[in-house]
């Protein structure tokens, strides 16, 4: 394939590419029987699959959130732990597998931290680089361009009638619509939902090409879209940006604004389904409504976080009991989860992080099926809580409640005697004493239970849920609950 001409056009979000050449696909090779299997995260795996199609992504390490200088053509870097690096060095290659450890690709000619690997990895290890080879001979070929020009549409959102009108005005017959198949988009829209919307709304003369694209929701998506356009032998790129990325400055009639308004209507709908003034968005509204039903039917996770003794468990149990009269509710208390789901985990950072992610996984499954999950772990790390939010908001809503009772008050209560043991050194890695607690900056609610009764603290939460439309107004403020002294929480 020869190079394509390019110049930048800003009107209508169109970019015309120039001087780009597609990377050829490489030969298939079987891995050695002793080759270790590296199973990266979903985002990295999506990037690997794109790279196997000859698309050179703008990342120093696949799975990165920010752009960086990639290695030489035909080579990639993937994240790896010290143990994974050591196993790969022993054999001289490593298999990249999916979440079920099924082989997808092979890395050979390994380097680590910029050095050819002939011994142990040095400082800076954390990724492994190699020539990327497919292990599946049935890797799909990308469509050949029909003529001199081709528009590649790279969507992070559904197609609108305004988008189609703009594309028709280009007077280019060869229009390729990328259909993302990986992960969740920047607006929380799962790839499966976006795919249904695109397949239903796309004009019959568009060529639909499913690709494992993992959008980041930042300016790096522009670079990713350009790389995909090059891989698809496109001469023009038209992006359908997410509401998270779009920001201001777009014309009011643009598809980006129409989608942002529709998404806001979906998120805020309480009892009646949302509607859209755009004909194509209205056409796919049943699909979007199944993903984001009105809040009265939508899955919800109320996630309490705070120090030991702050009142999380007492508040969570009271809230679960209160909401159970109207919705199906699952209570995931920190201590109970530790016994039933995470008994094998320690209390080091890795163990605590995985424990919270497990809670988030279960809670997201409850929300996926329209229920309410009430969670009450300490959840001390911002990174863990962010992972839970991402899981939940792909299928429902999350309300993060920071039970912000001060350390001095929690230690004064010390119902379980854990603070005394922590001060004495008997209990190590204890949150607030010998282990940090990252105070939430993104909490929807902040509740300090110092000097307040249980009904008063609970009313702050139930009022918020009622005003937000997740529960009926009649299920708001509790008025029959027995007063509970602070020290009994």
Buried (B, 14 or more C-beta within 10 A) or exposed (E): EEEBEBEEEEEBBBBBBEEBEBBEEBEEBEBEEEBBBBBBBBBBBBBBBBBBBBBBBBBBBBBBEEBEEBBEEBBBBBBBEEEBBBBBBEBBBBBBBBEEEEBBBBBBBBBBBEEEBEEEBEEEBBBBBBBBBBBEEEBEEBBEBEEEBBBBBBBBBBBBBBBBEBBEEBEBEBBBBBBBBBBBBBBBBBBEBBBBBBBBBBEEEBBBBBBBBBBBBBEBBBBBBBBBBBBBBBBBBBBBBBBBBBEEEBEEEBBBBBBBBBBEBBBEBEEEBBBBEBEBBBBBBEBBBEBBBBBBBBBBBBBBBBBBBBBBBBBBBBBBBBBBEBBEBBBBBBEEBBEEBBEEBEBEBEBBBBBBBBBBBBBBBBBBEBBBBBBBBBBBBBEBBEBBBBBBBBBBBBBBBBBBBEBEBBBEBBEEEBBEBBBEEEBEBBBBBEBEBEEBEEBBBBBBBBEBBBBBBBBBBBBBBBEBBBBBEEBBBBEEBEEBEBEEB
